[in-house]
Amino acid sequence: MTKVHNWQLGREMEYPYEAAFPKRQFAFVFNINRCIGCQTCSMACKSTWTFSRGQEHMWWNNVETKPYGGYPRNWDSKLLAMLDGIDPGGQRWKSGEGASGDDAEERKAPYGEYAGRTIFETPNDRPDPTGPARVLGYLPDDDDWDAPNMHEDVARSRAKKGVWGGAAQLPEHDNWFFYLQRICNHCSYPGCLAACPRQAIYKRPEDGVVLIDQERCRGYRKCVAACPYKKSLYRPTTRTSEKCIACYPRLEGKDPVITPDGAPIETRCMTACVGKIRMQGLVKVADDGTWERDPENPIYYLVHEEKVALPIYPQFGTQPNGFYIPPRWVPRAYLQQMFGPGVGDAIDRYALPSRRLLGLLQLFRVARKVIFRFEIEEGKKIGESTVTMSDGTTKTQAVYDDVAIGYDGNGKEMARVGVREQQFERPSEHVNSI
């Protein structure tokens, strides 16, 4: 084991390999509040990558209903219970506030410091029947893969006090659930890579996409056990493991048909999204693994400037590059377990967005191309609205007729969207009038 810096944990942690970072990192933000659970993203991925024999139960992209759903079954609650069983102190953070003043220091510890232990710091504390393990994990049973939509749309009543740490902040809703959209997080410290005895898993230096070398893989399934998000999947017909490849042919921009100008375009699941909840990007990575300051990059801005998008289960220690805007109607204690500290502030920033953030939110899923840079053209004030915050207080939201502009990898304008939605008044005499 060696020491590496994990900026999401705000500290150094143990990892089997020395730190090595790509020039740019594939990353994404999903806005949970907009998802309608239509599974269009799942089917787009399925019809492109996992429609062959041996891939029947293989879902690189899936949308599950929380708190009950999950694929494979109970993938997160099982590992969380294992961490709690090993570390008596549990999953805890020393502070919910990041460093202030120095921008570089804040990028190193935006959520405070994690005081618990990660999956890389605990494997020797739990006997593994298959032998010594580098990463704490488990191999799901065959039955766990049966139902990718188990408990879909099943809500939990908030009337049961003492569960999830109290009620949500919207009294008009008696029950709550939310959709969790999941693909491989292409982690900076992948559990699958750390566990592979064949060294068949690697991160591409140009974009940080995590891939499995099919020539080297022997199907030991160590990666399946070690990935805390269970996004490394075994294919029995080839006796190898497969996983999401971030649609890297599209990311490279080298396809003469779909990317004739060489500008990278989004993955299949991103482009197919009906609810416009997804935004994909490439962020610049510094030598120490933190993100270089780039407030014009939409992903950087959402994660580090506004801090409205949070990593999923950062306590696992993999430093995932998938981020989520948390749902507003879910009990905070449940969300803190899933997304770490800062959930309350993130929800408030989303409920009452800054002028720049409100503009950026319009650019989600506006085109197939990856947005590398955005800017806001300011317009006149067009109205105000009253917003209820998480503590029950109300604030006034000023709305401006601003225009958000996105630029592709070639620096060309690719999208221009106004904050003010266009309205069309139908004439009294029209085609279908009686």
N, C-alpha and C positions, 0 to 999 in steps of 0.2 A: 504494500500500500504506500502511496505517496500523498502529499498534501496539495490540494488545489483550492483555488478561491471560487466560491459559489456566491455570486452577487445577490441571488434571491434569498439566500440564507443569511447574508451579511457576515460571513465568516469563512474560514478555511475548513475543509472537510477531507476525509480520507477517500481515495479513489485508486483503483488498481493501476492506472496508467498516468503518466505525466500529462499535464494540460497541453492541449494543442487546439488552436482555434482557426476557423476559416476566415477568409478575407471578408466575406459577407455571410450572414446567416439567414436562411429561410425562416420566416416567422409569420404568425397570423394572429388576428383578433376576431373572435366570434362574439356577437352581441346577442346574448341569450334572450333579452327582452323582446326581440323581433321574431324569434323562431316560431313557426306554426306547426312543426312536427310533421311535415308533409313527406319526408323521406326522399325527396327528389335528389338530394345530394348522395344519399346512400345508393340509389339505383343508378345514378350517373357513374359513380365509381365502379359499382358491380358490373355494369354492362361494358365497361372499358377494360377492367383489369382482372376481375375474379369471376368470370363466367364459365370457366373450364372445369373438367373433372378434377376432383380432389379439393376444389375451392368452394364447395357448396355451403360450407359454414364459415367461410372466410369473408369478413366484412372489414375492409380497410377503413371505411368511413361508416359510422353508425350514429344514430340519434336515439338516445335512451331517455326514459322518463325517471326523474329523481323525485322522491328519495328511494323508491322501491326497485326501479329498473336497473339493468346493467348487463353488459355483454363483454366477456362471459359473466355468468351469474355471480353477483356480489363481488366483482373484481376488486373494488376499492375497499369495501367494508372488511373483507378478509385480511387484506394487508394492513389496514389501519389497526385492526385488532392484534395482529402479530407484533406491530411496533409497540403498541401499548403494553402487551404482555412482557416484552423484553425490557422496556425502559419504564421503571416505576413512576418516573416523573411525567411521563406522557409527552404528547406533542405540545410544546409550549414555546412562546416567544418572549424574549426579555423585554422587548419594547415594540409597540406598534408604530413607532415613528422612525422614519429614516433620518440620516444625517442631514444637517442643514448648513447653509452657508457655502461650503465648497461643493461645486457641482460634481467634481470627480468623486468625492467621497460619498455623495448622495447616490450616484449611480452604483457604487459598490454595496450600499446597504439601504435601499429605498424602503424596505419593510421592517427595519430593525434587525435584530439578531435572533436566529433560531437556536433555542437552548436544548432541544431534544436531539436524538440521534437519527441518522439517515439509514437507508437500506444498505449503504456501503459500510456503515460503522457498526452493524449489528449481526452480520451473518453467523459469526462464530458463537453467538450466544444462543443459537437455536439449532439443535442437531438436525442434520439433513440426511435422510435415509439413503440418498444416492451418493453421498460422499461430501467432502469439503466444498463449500460454496463461497464464491466471492461476493455474492449479492444476496440479501434477504429476499426471498420470494417463495412462490409455490406453483405447482403445476395444476391447472384446473382439471377437474374430473370431466369425462366425456359428456356427461349430462349437462354440464355448465355451458356447453356450446349449442344446446338444442334450440333455444328460443331467443333470437336477437331482439324481439319486441316484447319480451315478458314484462308484465305490469305497465304496459303503455297506457298513459292517461289515467293512471291510478293515483288519486290524491290522498294526502294525509290531513286529517282534521287537526287544526291547531287548538281545538278545545281540550286536548289532553295536556294538561299543564305538566311542566317538568320535563317535557320531551323537547329536544333540540334547544333548550335554554330559553324558552318563552315564545311568545307569539310574534307574528309578523306585524308590520306597522300599518297595514291597511285593514281596518276593522270591518269593512263591508264584505271581506272574503272569509268564509268559514273554513275553507280547505285550501291547500296549496300543493302544487307540483310544478316542475319546470322541465323543459327539454335540455338535455346536455348533448351537445354535438361533439363528436370525437373523431380525430384522425391521429396518426402518429405525430408526436410533438417534436420529433427530430432534435432530441435533447442535446445539450452541450456536453453532458456527462451521461451517455446512454447506459442504462442497466443492461440492455441486451448486448452491447459491445463489450462491457466489462466482464460478462459471464461466459462469453463464447470461448471454448477451449481451442477452437480451430483458427481463431483470429479471422473469421470470415466476415465480420461486420466492421464497417468503417464509415467515417464521415468525409464527404467530398470537400476538399479544401476550397473550392470556389464558391460553394453556397451552403455548406453545413448539412446537406441532406444525408440521412443515415441509410445505408444500403447493405444488403446481404449478398456476398459473392456466392453465386449458386454453384460455382465450380469447387469452392472450398467447403461449403456447408455439408455436413454429414447427418443432419437431422437429429442431433442429440437433444434438442429442445431446451437447452440451458437458457437460451434467449427468451423462450416462452415463459419459463419460470421466473426469470429475472426482471423482465419488463414490468414495472409496477402498473402500467396502463393497459397491459395485455394487448399490445398492438403488434407483437411479433407472433406469427401464426404458422402452425405446422401443416404441411400438405402431404398427406399419406401417399398419394400416387407418385410423387417424385422423391419422397423421403427427405425433403428439405424444408426449411422455414422461409416464409415470405412475409413482406410487410409493405406498407405504404411507401412509395418512392417519390412522393411529392410531385408526381407527373413531371419529372425532371426534363423530358424532351420538350415540354412546353416552356419550362422555366429557362431552358438554354436559349430559346428563341431561334433555333436553327432549322425548324421545319419550313420548307419553302411554300407550303400551302397555307398553314394557319398562322405562321409568323413571317410573312414575306419581307418585312422591314427589319427583322432581327430583334424586335422588342419583346421581352419576355411576357408571356401571358399566364393567367391564373390556372390553377389545377381544375380538373373536371368537377370536383365537388363544389369549388368556389363559383365557377361560372354558371352552374346549374341552379344555384340557390334562389328559390322563389321569394323568400322573405327578406332578401338583401341583408343578411346578418353577417356576411363574411368579408374580411379584407385581408389580403395576403401581401407580403412584402419581403424585401431583402434589406437587412440592417447592417451597417458597418460595425465590425468588431475590433476592439483595441487589443493590444498584445496581452493584457491581463485578463481578457475574456469579457470585460464589460463592454457595453455598447458605446461607440463614439457618439459624442453629442451631435445630433442632426435633427433639430426641431422641425425642419421642413419635410422630413420623412414621416408619413402618416402613422406607421407602426411605432416608431420611436416616440412620436408625440403622444400617442394614446397611452403608452406604457410608462414613459419617464417624465413627460412634461405634465400631463393631466393626471396620470396615475389612475385612470378610469378603467383600465384593463389589467387584470391580475393573472398570474400563472396558476395552473391547476395543480393542486397538491404539491406545493413547493417543498414541503417537509420530507418528501421522498428523497430529495437530494439530486435529482437528475438534471436540474436547471432546464425545465421544459421551455420550448420556444413557442408554445401555444398559450394564448392569453384570452381571457373572457371578461366581458362587461357583465357583472353579476345581475341576476334578476332582482327586481325591486320588492317583490311581494313575499319573499322567503325569509323565515326566521334567521337572524344574523348569526347565531351560534353555529347553525348548520353551514352557512356560507363561509364562515371563518375557518371551519375545519377543512373545507374544500379549497379555498382560495387564499388562506392566510390572513394576516392583519391588513388593515386598510380597506376592508369590505364596506364598512359604513361610509367612509369618506368617498369611496369610488361610486357608491350608489347615489350619494348626495350630489356629486359632480355630474352624474348622468341625469339626475332629475332636474338639476338647475345648471345646465351647461354654460360654459363661457361662450362668448361670441365666436371665437375661433373653433372651439370644439363643436358647436352646433353646426357650423359650416362643414367641418370635416365629416360629421355623421351623414351628411347628404351624399358623400362619395362612396359609401359602401355599395359594392356590386353594381356600379354604374356602367362598367365596360369589362371586356375580357382581359385587357392588358393590366399588368401589374403597375400600380401607381408608385413611382419612385419619389415624387415631390408634389407638394400641394401648396396652394396659396389661397388667400381669401380676398376678394374684392369687396370692400365695404360699401354698403348702400344706406339709404335713409331708414330711420326708425318707422316701423309699420304697426306696432302694437305692443301690448303687454298682456301677461297672463299670470295668474296666481298659482304657485307651486307649493304643495305640502311636502315638507322635509321629513326625514326619518324620525326626528324627535317630536313631530306633531306641529311644529311651528310652520308658518307660511311666509314665503318670500315672493317678491315680484320678479318675473322674468321679462326682460326687454327683448323684443324680437326685431331684427333688422333685415332689410331686403338685401342681404349679402349674397355673393356668388362664390361657390367653391370651385376651384380649378385644379384638375389633376394632370400630371405630366408623366409620360412613359419613360422607359429606359433610355430612349434616344433624346430625351429632353423636349419632346414635342407635346403640345397640348392634346389630351385625349378625351377629356370630359369637362363639361362646364354645367354646373347644377345650381339653381337658386334655392335659397332657404324658403322663400315664399313659393308655395305650390301654385301652379297655373290653374286657373279656373275658366271654364268655358260655359257660356250661357247658350242653351239650345234655343233656336228661334221657335216661335209659336207654330209656324208652318214648317214641318219637316217631313221626311220621307214616310215615316210610320204614323203620322198624325191621322186622326179619324175625322 
